[in-house]
Amino acid sequence: MPQAESNASANDSRRYRILLESSRRLGARLSPDELHQAIFEETSNAVDAPGFYLALHDQGRDLARVVYFAEHGRGQHADIPYRGSDSEVLSRQRAYVVETDLSEGSVLTVGEGDSEPKSAMVAPLVHNGRVVGAISAQTYTENAYAPDDLEMLEGIADVAAVAIHNSQLFAELERRRTEAEQLEEIGRALASNLDPDQVVGLVITAASEVLDVDGVALWLREPHRPGVCRVAESGGEIALPVGLEWEITGDIAETVMVEKQPITLDNLAHASLPEHIAAYLKGGSAVGVPLVLENQVEGLLTVGSRQPRRFGAEELRVLQRLSSQTSVALGNARLHANVHALSLTDPLTGLPNRRRLQIHLDHEVAAARRGRHMAIAVFDIDKFKHYNDTFGHIAGDDILKAVAGVLADENRTMNIVARYGGDEFVSVLSETGLEGARHFVERIEARVAENEVLTKFGISISIGCAAFDPDTMASVNDVLRAADADMYDAKAKRHEELKANP
């Protein structure tokens, strides 16, 4: 056998052994960090590579990252991003050697100055036709690499591409398992929570933990304002202010509100968003999924990234599942809130009932013991039973609702007016003394005298007032009894006046 053929056969045999051993070693590494270091070691065993880098490529996002590099044989993990389309080896899927002018940019170099490489070769990592990255061997001497070296690097690249694919597949399976466990746990937490505000907070936390995003926002529809959504809660580095409103129109409204489909904005700089919303986003990308409850869009769950990117199908699937869980949880929470509200509301007048009044009074009396002023006014419709028996129960209901309307109209937001029972009502006046209560009563008397329903039936009301006195009163019942006594005194005085002036 000629010497040249013998040398070629020996080289082939050596190359085969190296690649076989590399395949075995790299195939046993599933941890990304271990695998990246092992790829450097196997490359160094096969060719001269005191300088080295390994880059991974996400074609969908056109994003490449150097995840490992070495200088003078010392390797370290890294995270150096660059645009994949700017790389010739990634865009053309071609291996090549560069012996001079490495600074012209056709290949990334590791080091600078005295440590700047003089020779480099680079090969793409290709698996099933998809470029998953690139590796480069570099030296500090000129004209260091021969065609056999490039062929060896390509062989290492092929083995590394399979190992990286398997590692990514394993990592994806682990990610999905962890994600499924997280979503299951989130689902249980959402399903067991009946406070709408807490549900909203849980959703923000969950989306931030499960998805790799920079911001999360939960938008809820404004009642009686079609197409308007308001930020109920948000989180992340680009959190939107709570209360920010968005009147969704155009194509986005058609997609989200009508078709009930997700909306993806790959580049917010080119998206048709209102100026007051775009001002908070400053570019990047976002995706929004409608919250659908009983076939009605009740809001929008959005996530955003600082970088223009294409959200993948897996991310969208997770967001849709989270959106579905959120819709159910919000529906349950709202139903519970409505039932709870009904249990504390008088069905005829719509005012708080005696139970709700008692809860509020307990709180106010506790505050009054600490020094805050508090007064109450008790209202009793004079001769209500007579009117109810004479004109019928429907007329009696109209009278009760008319009195309730007067009291509700004059009630301040910080106060509460409730139906105490039968034809009695109570107003609790926070941060008000007895004199303030008397002024409030005078306004009520004037409004009763002007009310068309009440004047039609000749209705009059007896009123009693009392202020909480921490020196003489110990409980809610004490202040109620004092107001009742004042009311009966007023009734007695009126009775005496009628007797004296029949």
C-alpha positions as CSV (number, residue, x, y, z in Angstrom):
1,M,0.0,0.0,0.0
2,P,1.4,3.4,-0.9
3,Q,2.5,5.6,2.0
4,A,-0.1,8.3,1.2
5,E,-2.9,5.8,1.2
6,S,-1.6,4.3,4.4
7,N,-1.5,7.8,6.1
8,A,-5.0,8.6,4.8
9,S,-6.3,5.3,6.2
10,A,-4.6,5.9,9.5
11,N,-6.1,9.4,9.7
12,D,-9.6,8.1,8.9
13,S,-9.2,5.5,11.6
14,R,-8.0,8.0,14.1
15,R,-10.8,10.4,13.1
16,Y,-13.4,7.6,13.5
17,R,-12.1,6.6,16.9
18,I,-12.1,10.2,18.2
19,L,-15.7,10.9,16.9
20,L,-16.9,7.6,18.3
21,E,-15.5,8.3,21.7
22,S,-16.8,11.9,21.5
23,S,-20.2,10.7,20.7
24,R,-20.1,8.4,23.7
25,R,-18.9,11.0,26.0
26,L,-21.2,13.8,24.8
27,G,-24.2,11.5,24.7
28,A,-23.8,10.8,28.4
29,R,-24.2,14.6,29.2
30,L,-27.7,15.9,29.7
31,S,-26.9,18.9,31.9
32,P,-26.3,21.9,29.5
33,D,-23.4,23.2,31.5
34,E,-21.7,19.8,31.6
35,L,-22.4,19.3,27.9
36,H,-21.0,22.7,26.8
37,Q,-17.8,22.1,28.7
38,A,-17.5,18.5,27.3
39,I,-17.9,19.9,23.7
40,F,-14.9,22.2,24.4
41,E,-12.9,19.3,25.8
42,E,-13.7,17.0,22.9
43,T,-12.9,19.7,20.4
44,S,-9.6,20.3,22.1
45,N,-8.8,16.6,21.9
46,A,-9.5,16.5,18.2
47,V,-7.9,19.7,17.0
48,D,-5.7,22.5,18.4
49,A,-8.2,24.8,20.2
50,P,-6.7,27.0,22.9
51,G,-9.3,29.5,21.8
52,F,-12.9,28.2,21.4
53,Y,-16.5,29.2,21.5
54,L,-19.9,27.4,21.4
55,A,-23.0,29.4,20.3
56,L,-26.6,28.2,20.3
57,H,-29.1,29.6,17.9
58,D,-32.9,30.2,18.1
59,Q,-34.0,30.5,14.5
60,G,-37.5,31.6,15.4
61,R,-36.2,34.6,17.3
62,D,-33.1,35.1,15.2
63,L,-31.2,35.1,18.4
64,A,-27.8,33.5,18.9
65,R,-25.9,33.2,22.2
66,V,-22.3,32.3,23.0
67,V,-22.8,30.0,25.9
68,Y,-19.2,28.8,26.4
69,F,-15.8,30.1,25.4
70,A,-12.1,29.6,26.1
71,E,-9.0,31.7,26.0
72,H,-5.6,30.0,26.2
73,G,-7.2,26.7,27.0
74,R,-9.2,28.1,29.9
75,G,-12.9,27.7,29.4
76,Q,-15.9,29.3,31.1
77,H,-19.6,29.6,30.7
78,A,-21.1,32.7,29.2
79,D,-24.2,34.4,27.9
80,I,-23.3,36.7,25.0
81,P,-26.2,37.4,22.6
82,Y,-26.0,38.5,19.0
83,R,-28.2,38.4,16.0
84,G,-28.1,35.0,14.2
85,S,-28.6,36.5,10.7
86,D,-25.4,38.5,11.1
87,S,-23.4,35.3,11.4
88,E,-22.2,33.7,8.1
89,V,-21.8,30.3,9.6
90,L,-25.4,30.3,10.9
91,S,-27.0,31.9,7.9
92,R,-25.2,29.9,5.2
93,Q,-24.7,26.7,7.2
94,R,-21.1,26.4,5.9
95,A,-17.9,25.5,7.7
96,Y,-14.8,27.4,6.8
97,V,-11.3,28.4,7.9
98,V,-10.1,32.0,8.4
99,E,-6.3,32.4,8.4
100,T,-5.9,36.2,8.1
101,D,-8.0,39.3,8.9
102,L,-10.1,37.7,11.6
103,S,-11.1,41.2,12.6
104,E,-13.2,41.6,9.4
105,G,-16.1,40.0,11.1
106,S,-16.7,36.8,9.2
107,V,-16.1,34.8,12.4
108,L,-16.5,35.7,16.1
109,T,-13.1,35.8,17.8
110,V,-12.3,35.1,21.5
111,G,-9.8,37.5,23.0
112,E,-8.1,40.8,21.9
113,G,-4.7,42.4,21.8
114,D,-1.9,39.9,22.5
115,S,-4.6,37.3,23.0
116,E,-6.3,37.8,19.7
117,P,-6.4,34.6,17.6
118,K,-4.5,34.4,14.3
119,S,-6.3,31.4,12.9
120,A,-9.8,30.2,13.3
121,M,-12.2,27.6,11.9
122,V,-15.9,27.5,12.5
123,A,-18.6,24.9,11.8
124,P,-22.4,25.0,12.1
125,L,-24.2,22.6,14.4
126,V,-27.0,21.1,12.3
127,H,-29.6,18.6,13.4
128,N,-32.3,17.3,11.0
129,G,-31.7,20.3,8.8
130,R,-32.1,22.9,11.6
131,V,-29.1,25.0,12.7
132,V,-28.9,24.7,16.4
133,G,-25.6,26.7,16.8
134,A,-22.0,26.8,15.9
135,I,-18.5,25.9,17.3
136,S,-15.2,27.5,16.6
137,A,-11.6,26.4,17.2
138,Q,-9.1,29.2,17.3
139,T,-5.3,29.4,17.8
140,Y,-2.8,32.2,18.4
141,T,-0.5,31.2,15.4
142,E,-1.0,31.9,11.8
143,N,-2.0,29.3,9.2
144,A,-2.6,26.7,11.9
145,Y,-5.4,24.7,10.3
146,A,-5.4,22.2,7.4
147,P,-8.4,20.8,5.6
148,D,-8.3,17.7,7.8
149,D,-8.7,19.9,10.8
150,L,-11.8,21.5,9.4
151,E,-13.1,18.0,8.5
152,M,-12.5,16.9,12.1
153,L,-14.3,20.0,13.5
154,E,-17.2,19.3,11.3
155,G,-17.4,15.8,12.6
156,I,-17.3,17.1,16.2
157,A,-20.0,19.6,15.3
158,D,-22.2,16.8,13.9
159,V,-21.8,14.8,17.1
160,A,-22.3,17.9,19.3
161,A,-25.5,18.9,17.4
162,V,-27.1,15.5,18.3
163,A,-26.0,15.8,21.9
164,I,-27.3,19.4,22.1
165,H,-30.6,18.3,20.6
166,N,-30.9,15.5,23.1
167,S,-30.0,17.8,26.0
168,Q,-32.6,20.4,24.8
169,L,-35.2,17.7,24.4
170,F,-34.5,16.4,27.9
171,A,-34.6,20.0,29.2
172,E,-37.9,20.6,27.4
173,L,-39.4,17.5,28.9
174,E,-38.3,18.6,32.3
175,R,-39.6,22.1,31.7
176,R,-42.9,20.7,30.6
177,R,-43.1,18.5,33.6
178,T,-42.3,21.3,36.0
179,E,-44.6,23.6,34.1
180,A,-47.5,21.1,34.4
181,E,-46.9,20.7,38.1
182,Q,-46.8,24.5,38.5
183,L,-50.0,25.0,36.5
184,E,-51.7,22.2,38.5
185,E,-50.7,23.9,41.7
186,I,-51.7,27.3,40.4
187,G,-55.1,25.8,39.3
188,R,-55.7,24.5,42.8
189,A,-54.7,27.8,44.4
190,L,-57.0,29.7,42.0
191,A,-59.9,27.3,42.4
192,S,-59.7,27.5,46.2
193,N,-59.6,31.3,46.4
194,L,-62.9,33.2,46.5
195,D,-61.5,36.7,46.8
196,P,-61.4,38.4,43.4
197,D,-58.5,40.7,44.4
198,Q,-56.5,37.7,45.6
199,V,-57.2,35.8,42.4
200,V,-55.9,38.7,40.3
201,G,-52.7,38.8,42.4
202,L,-52.2,35.0,42.1
203,V,-52.5,35.2,38.3
204,I,-49.8,37.9,38.0
205,T,-47.4,35.9,40.2
206,A,-48.2,32.6,38.4
207,A,-47.6,34.1,34.9
208,S,-44.3,35.7,36.0
209,E,-43.0,32.4,37.4
210,V,-44.1,30.1,34.6
211,L,-43.2,32.3,31.6
212,D,-39.9,33.9,30.7
213,V,-41.3,37.5,30.3
214,D,-40.5,41.0,31.6
215,G,-44.1,42.1,32.4
216,V,-47.5,40.7,33.1
217,A,-50.9,42.6,33.2
218,L,-54.4,41.5,33.9
219,W,-57.0,43.7,32.2
220,L,-60.7,43.5,33.2
221,R,-63.6,45.0,31.2
222,E,-65.2,48.1,32.6
223,P,-68.9,47.5,33.3
224,H,-71.3,49.5,31.0
225,R,-68.3,50.7,28.8
226,P,-68.1,48.4,25.8
227,G,-64.5,47.7,24.6
228,V,-62.8,49.4,27.6
229,C,-60.5,47.4,29.7
230,R,-58.6,48.5,32.8
231,V,-55.4,47.1,34.4
232,A,-56.6,45.4,37.6
233,E,-53.0,44.2,38.5
234,S,-49.6,44.0,36.9
235,G,-46.1,42.9,37.7
236,G,-42.6,42.5,36.4
237,E,-39.9,45.0,35.3
238,I,-42.3,46.6,32.8
239,A,-45.4,46.6,35.0
240,L,-48.2,48.8,33.8
241,P,-49.9,51.2,36.3
242,V,-53.0,49.8,37.9
243,G,-56.1,51.6,36.6
244,L,-54.6,52.3,33.1
245,E,-57.5,52.1,30.6
246,W,-57.4,50.8,27.1
247,E,-60.3,51.2,24.6
248,I,-59.7,48.2,22.4
249,T,-60.7,49.0,18.8
250,G,-59.9,48.0,15.2
251,D,-58.3,44.7,14.3
252,I,-57.3,43.9,17.9
253,A,-60.9,44.3,19.0
254,E,-62.0,42.0,16.2
255,T,-59.5,39.3,17.1
256,V,-59.8,39.5,20.9
257,M,-63.4,40.6,21.6
258,V,-65.2,39.1,18.7
259,E,-63.2,36.1,17.6
260,K,-62.0,35.4,21.2
261,Q,-58.5,34.6,19.8
262,P,-55.0,35.6,21.2
263,I,-53.3,38.7,19.7
264,T,-49.5,38.6,19.2
265,L,-47.5,41.8,18.7
266,D,-43.9,40.8,17.6
267,N,-42.7,44.3,17.6
268,L,-44.5,46.9,19.7
269,A,-42.7,49.7,18.0
270,H,-44.8,49.0,14.9
271,A,-48.0,48.1,16.7
272,S,-51.1,50.3,16.5
273,L,-51.5,51.0,20.3
274,P,-52.9,54.1,21.9
275,E,-50.1,56.6,22.7
276,H,-50.8,56.6,26.5
277,I,-50.2,52.8,26.5
278,A,-47.3,52.7,24.1
279,A,-45.5,55.3,26.3
280,Y,-45.2,52.6,29.0
281,L,-43.9,49.9,26.8
282,K,-41.0,51.5,24.9
283,G,-40.8,48.8,22.2
284,G,-40.4,45.0,22.6
285,S,-43.1,42.5,22.0
286,A,-46.3,41.2,23.7
287,V,-49.0,38.6,23.5
288,G,-52.5,38.8,24.9
289,V,-55.1,36.1,25.6
290,P,-58.8,36.9,26.2
291,L,-60.4,35.9,29.5
292,V,-63.6,34.2,28.4
293,L,-66.4,33.5,30.9
294,E,-69.8,32.1,29.8
295,N,-68.8,32.9,26.1
296,Q,-68.2,36.5,27.0
297,V,-64.8,38.2,27.0
298,E,-64.3,39.6,30.4
299,G,-60.8,40.9,30.0
300,L,-57.3,40.2,28.8
301,L,-54.2,38.5,30.2
302,T,-51.1,40.1,28.6
303,V,-47.4,39.3,28.9
304,G,-44.5,41.3,27.4
305,S,-40.8,41.2,26.6
306,R,-38.4,44.1,26.3
307,Q,-37.1,42.5,23.1
308,P,-38.9,42.1,19.8
309,R,-39.5,38.4,19.6
310,R,-41.9,35.8,18.4
311,F,-43.7,34.1,21.2
312,G,-43.8,30.4,20.5
313,A,-46.7,28.0,20.4
314,E,-45.7,26.5,23.7
315,E,-45.7,29.9,25.5
316,L,-49.0,30.7,23.9
317,R,-50.4,27.3,25.1
318,V,-49.3,28.0,28.7
319,L,-50.8,31.4,28.6
320,Q,-54.1,30.1,27.2
321,R,-54.3,27.5,29.9
322,L,-53.5,30.1,32.6
323,S,-56.2,32.4,31.0
324,S,-58.7,29.6,31.2
325,Q,-57.9,28.9,34.9
326,T,-58.2,32.6,35.6
327,S,-61.6,32.9,33.9
328,V,-63.0,30.1,36.0
329,A,-61.5,31.4,39.2
330,L,-62.7,34.9,38.6
331,G,-66.2,33.6,37.8
332,N,-66.2,31.6,41.1
333,A,-64.9,34.5,43.1
334,R,-67.5,36.9,41.6
335,L,-70.3,34.5,42.2
336,H,-69.2,34.1,45.8
337,A,-68.9,37.8,46.2
338,N,-72.4,38.3,44.8
339,V,-73.8,35.7,47.1
340,H,-72.0,37.2,50.0
341,A,-73.3,40.7,49.1
342,L,-76.8,39.3,48.8
343,S,-76.6,37.9,52.3
344,L,-75.7,41.3,53.6
345,T,-78.3,43.3,51.5
346,D,-82.0,44.0,52.0
347,P,-83.7,42.7,48.8
348,L,-86.5,45.3,48.8
349,T,-84.5,48.5,49.3
350,G,-81.0,47.4,48.2
351,L,-79.6,48.9,51.4
352,P,-77.3,46.9,53.7
353,N,-79.3,44.7,56.0
354,R,-79.2,44.3,59.8
355,R,-76.3,41.8,59.6
356,R,-74.1,44.1,57.6
357,L,-75.0,47.0,59.9
358,Q,-73.9,45.0,62.9
359,I,-70.5,44.2,61.3
360,H,-70.0,47.9,60.4
361,L,-71.1,49.1,63.8
362,D,-68.7,46.7,65.6
363,H,-65.8,48.2,63.6
364,E,-67.0,51.8,64.1
365,V,-67.5,51.4,67.9
366,A,-64.0,49.9,68.2
367,A,-62.6,53.0,66.4
368,A,-64.7,55.3,68.6
369,R,-63.2,53.7,71.7
370,R,-59.8,54.7,70.4
371,G,-61.0,58.3,70.1
372,R,-62.6,58.7,66.7
373,H,-66.0,60.5,66.7
374,M,-69.1,58.4,65.7
375,A,-72.8,59.1,65.8
376,I,-75.9,57.3,64.6
377,A,-79.4,58.3,63.5
378,V,-82.4,56.0,63.8
379,F,-85.4,56.5,61.6
380,D,-88.9,55.2,62.1
381,I,-91.8,55.7,59.7
382,D,-94.8,57.0,61.7
383,K,-97.9,54.8,61.5
384,F,-96.4,52.6,58.8
385,K,-98.7,49.7,59.7
386,H,-101.7,51.9,59.2
387,Y,-100.6,52.9,55.7
388,N,-99.6,49.4,54.8
389,D,-103.0,48.0,55.9
390,T,-104.9,50.9,54.3
391,F,-103.2,51.1,50.9
392,G,-101.8,47.6,50.6
393,H,-98.4,46.0,50.7
394,I,-97.4,47.3,47.3
395,A,-97.9,50.9,48.4
396,G,-96.1,50.0,51.7
397,D,-93.1,48.7,49.7
398,D,-93.1,51.9,47.6
399,I,-93.0,53.9,50.9
400,L,-90.1,51.9,52.2
401,K,-88.1,52.2,48.9
402,A,-88.8,56.0,48.8
403,V,-87.4,56.4,52.4
404,A,-84.4,54.2,51.5
405,G,-83.8,56.4,48.4
406,V,-83.7,59.6,50.5
407,L,-81.3,58.1,53.0
408,A,-79.0,56.7,50.4
409,D,-78.9,60.0,48.4
410,E,-77.8,61.9,51.5
411,N,-75.4,59.2,52.7
412,R,-71.6,60.0,52.4
413,T,-69.4,57.3,50.9
414,M,-67.6,56.7,54.2
415,N,-70.9,56.2,56.0
416,I,-73.5,53.5,55.9
417,V,-77.3,53.5,55.9
418,A,-79.1,50.2,56.5
419,R,-82.6,48.8,56.9
420,Y,-82.7,47.8,60.6
421,G,-86.0,45.9,60.3
422,G,-89.6,46.5,59.4
423,D,-90.0,50.3,59.0
424,E,-86.8,51.3,60.8
425,F,-83.5,52.5,59.3
426,V,-80.2,53.4,60.8
427,S,-77.4,55.7,59.5
428,V,-73.9,55.4,61.0
429,L,-72.0,58.6,60.7
430,S,-68.2,58.2,60.9
431,E,-66.1,61.0,62.3
432,T,-69.3,62.9,63.2
433,G,-70.4,64.3,66.6
434,L,-73.9,64.9,67.8
435,E,-74.1,68.3,66.2
436,G,-73.2,66.9,62.8
437,A,-75.8,64.2,63.2
438,R,-78.5,66.9,63.9
439,H,-77.5,68.7,60.7
440,F,-77.7,65.4,58.8
441,V,-81.2,64.7,60.2
442,E,-82.4,68.2,59.2
443,R,-81.4,67.5,55.6
444,I,-83.3,64.2,55.7
445,E,-86.4,65.8,57.1
446,A,-86.3,68.4,54.3
447,R,-85.9,65.7,51.6
448,V,-88.8,63.7,53.0
449,A,-91.0,66.7,52.8
450,E,-90.1,67.1,49.1
451,N,-90.4,63.5,48.1
452,E,-93.4,62.9,45.8
453,V,-94.2,59.4,47.0
454,L,-93.9,60.2,50.7
455,T,-95.9,63.5,50.4
456,K,-98.6,61.6,48.4
457,F,-99.2,59.3,51.4
458,G,-98.6,62.1,54.0
459,I,-95.7,60.2,55.5
460,S,-93.8,61.6,58.4
461,I,-90.7,60.1,60.1
462,S,-89.5,60.1,63.7
463,I,-85.7,60.4,64.1
464,G,-83.4,59.9,67.0
465,C,-79.7,60.7,67.3
466,A,-76.9,59.6,69.6
467,A,-73.1,60.0,69.6
468,F,-70.9,57.3,71.1
469,D,-69.5,58.3,74.4
470,P,-66.6,56.1,75.5
471,D,-67.1,57.2,79.2
472,T,-70.7,56.0,79.4
473,M,-71.1,53.5,76.6
474,A,-69.4,50.1,76.3
475,S,-71.0,48.5,73.3
476,V,-73.0,48.9,70.0
477,N,-76.2,48.3,71.8
478,D,-75.6,51.2,74.2
479,V,-75.4,53.7,71.3
480,L,-78.4,52.1,69.6
481,R,-80.4,52.3,72.8
482,A,-79.5,56.0,73.2
483,A,-80.6,56.8,69.7
484,D,-83.9,54.8,70.2
485,A,-84.5,56.7,73.4
486,D,-84.0,60.0,71.6
487,M,-86.4,58.9,68.8
488,Y,-89.1,58.0,71.3
489,D,-88.7,61.3,73.0
490,A,-89.2,63.0,69.7
491,K,-92.4,60.9,69.1
492,A,-93.7,61.8,72.5
493,K,-93.1,65.5,72.0
494,R,-94.8,65.4,68.6
495,H,-97.8,63.6,70.2
496,E,-98.0,66.2,73.0
497,E,-97.9,69.0,70.3
498,L,-100.7,67.4,68.4
499,K,-102.8,67.1,71.5
500,A,-102.2,70.7,72.4
501,N,-102.9,71.9,68.8
502,P,-105.5,69.4,67.4
